[in-house]
Amino acid sequence: MRDEQALAALSWMERIAFRVMRFLNEGWGRRPARIWQLGVVTPLVGWLLVYRRLRVYGIERLDGIPRDAPILLVTNHRTFFDLFILGWLLIRHPRLSRRVNFPVRSNFFYETPLGLLMSALLTGGSMFPPFFRSAEKKAMNRYSLDILLEKLRTPGEMVGFHPEGTRNKTDDPYTLLPAQPGAGELALKARPVVVPAFILGMTNHFWTEVKANQRRAPLVIAVFGKPVELPEIRGETRLSHHKKVADLLNEKIAALGAEERALRSAVSPPASPARAAR
């Protein structure tokens, strides 16, 4: 019943897209989608976009994560590819690989047939669940958040999330946008292993990245941090708790950004990563 109530505010195309993507995540289409993601999408994306110019630091900090423990991956948000590349790195790891979901804004991917086709084929169904901008679809956003909470309470699952909530389009990639409380709510209510990361060096343009990968420049640097220790909250959590933890996650990500900046200056000539997302 709640499913139908939440979906009632959506357009016919949005309802179709949601059901298709849920089928690829929770129906019998889940296994074929997983095989497609691991066997085709994941290696292809990494090989085409970043394999020849990617440097990864700090992944050894995740050695203590229990096998199959649910993971909430939180990172900065400069480009559309940020979470995909970081997720690609973890999916390829022999012990950190998980079933993965990257929730997205509904624009395009859930509102048009082409967007649905791309989100299904190019991500193996991982761009789920959607979040909507309009106020009349607030109930649907609550429903999507509950889906993520359930996943983050399930062994073998990973959810990628941007505490900033939207892309940082400013000239300074190292100063993050204010954190939104959603990431804090997921962390506090589900209490998964929270892994912070920072990545920089890519644009939003697929073919630009393909060509850059062939040139081996500009450099893409990804830095993983130690799992975040979450505060203990007695009783029900409130919005103020969610915001406080989201701010904490942003602080951890920003600290990794400072680490990335130092690493970049040590391994490459002076560059202007602030222009990377343009």
C-alpha positions, 0 to 999 in steps of 0.5 A, a space after each residue: 500500500 505504501 508503495 502505491 501511495 508513494 508512486 501515485 505522485 509520479 508521472 507514468 514515465 517515472 513510475 515505469 522507470 522506478 519499477 524497472 530499476 527496482 526489478 533490476 535491484 530486487 526482482 529476479 532481474 537482480 542476478 543478471 543485472 549483477 552479472 552484467 555490472 561485474 562482467 561488462 559495465 565495471 571493467 569497461 568503464 574503468 578501462 575506458 575512463 581512468 585506468 591509465 591515469 588513476 592513482 589510488 591512495 589509502 585503500 589499505 585503511 579499509 583492511 579492517 572492514 569485516 567481510 560482507 559488512 554493509 558499506 556507506 561510501 561518502 565522497 565529494 561531488 564534482 562530476 557525474 563519474 565520482 561515485 562510479 569510479 570509487 565504486 569501481 575500485 571497491 567492487 574490484 577489491 577481493 574483500 570489499 566487493 559489494 552489491 552497489 547502489 548509487 541513488 540519483 536525482 530523477 532528472 533525465 534518468 527516470 523521466 525519459 525512455 533514453 534516460 531509463 535505457 542508459 541507467 539500466 544498461 550503462 550502470 547495471 541498474 545501480 542508479 537506484 533509488 531516485 530522488 525528486 526535486 518537487 515538493 509534491 513528491 516528498 513522500 517518494 523521497 522518504 520511500 527512497 530513503 527507506 529503501 537505502 536504509 534497508 540496504 544498509 542494514 543488509 550484509 553484502 550491500 554498498 550505497 554511494 552517497 554525496 553528503 553535499 547533495 548536489 554537484 559542487 560547481 564552484 572554482 574551488 574543488 577543495 571547499 565542499 558545499 554544506 552537508 545535507 542531513 540525508 547522509 547523516 540519517 543513513 549513517 545513524 539509523 542503519 549504522 553501516 561501515 562509513 567509508 569516506 573518500 575524495 576524488 578529483 581530476 575528471 570532467 562531466 564529459 564522457 568522450 573527454 575522459 576517454 581521450 584523456 585516458 588515452 593521453 594518461 592526463 590529466 591525473 585522477 587521484 582517489 584517496 580513501 580514509 579510515 572508516 568513520 566512528 559514528 557517535 552513539 545516539 540514545 533513542 530516536 535520532 532527530 534532524 539535528 543529529 543527522 545534520 551534525 553527523 553529515 557535517 562530520 562526514 564532510 569534514 572527513 572528506 575535506 581532510 582527504 581533499 587536503 591529502 589529495 592536494 598534497 599528493 597531487 603537488 608531489 606527483 604531477 606538475 602544477 595544474 588547475 584541478 578547479 577546472 576539472 568539472 567544467 
